[in-house]
Amino acid sequence: MLKIRNVIYIILVTLLMVSLAFSVYFIMKTLQYTSTVDTKTATDEPSYHFVLISEEVGNPYWDEVKAGAKKAGKAFGAAVEFKGPAQSDKELHAEAVEAAIAAKVDGIIVQGLDKQLLKPVINQAIQQGIPVITVDGDVPKSRRIAYVGTNNFQAGFQAGQTLIKATNGSAQVGIVTGGLASSSQKQRIKGFRAALEKQSGMTIIAVESSHISRIQAAERTYKIFKEHPDVTALFGTSALDGQGMAAVVGLLDKTNEVSILAFDALQETLDLINKGSIDATIAQQPYQMGYKSVNLMVDVINGRQVPEMNYTKTKVIRAQDLPLNRPSMQKGRERP
Ligand code: BGC
């Protein structure tokens, strides 16, 4: 009798242990599942809301800035909204900063376009506790925390040296610039003039504005040729100017006589360099500008010290630097 009781006792204890083990296993599983879900929601939910304001939305140059900013937003947990006028307009651009202040965003990244219009709104944002970083162009006299982008004076100087080389130091130069009020464009022209000052054979005979539009760049180029038929070189200071210039020079059948220096490395510009329609371009790093500005903004919000000036590099691209490796065409004119 005692034996039977013992066996029943052992069976009961074993059953109890097995059911306990099962319960522990399922409780662990549930806990694990809950914690996976929790971590996922935590990382997917952006911690900050930034706005990036550019001169023009939908412009291919700014699309590259946007791609870099998006990537950094994902990496650092920030939702980045992209704002700006549909077509370059400095007043609407400054108003977009005011709208971002009213929306109480966590940080404003803004192209330093028109210094005078932007200085008061940038200072207003800072006063209301919203950090501001300028990108592509700077507003150095404002209270913005940092600048990310090209050293535009240096890039203009580099452009001047490149054109001197391409023309053997002798040219009548027409400039088409993105905008006469744009801080980056003004700095580029200043640097370009500084480089040309050292070369007596180089003269700037016209400066026209394209409002960063390819079509207006073409129109302005045509105007330059009409007013100054002796133009032998062109410098386009914003991303689509060189493309507009190449179209007109091609139509006028002057590709072999006129040197074109462009800005930025958009695919169409590189294709035109490969075809021999554009001599060279000054490539900026728009993707890097977008990435870095978001990265720095997260640092600022977390109380980390950031450098004030964050220059991204530029480089000269000619046909021989491209994969197709088409040698740069020496233009037809005989040069000393
Ligand atoms: C400039 C930008 C400008 C863009 C227009 C770039 O070269 O850095 O300021 O908005 O061209 O396409």
Residues whose N, C-alpha, C, O or C-beta is under 5 A from the ligand:
A	BS01	BGC	E55 N59 Y61 D136 S184 I212 T237 S238 A239 L240 F263 D264
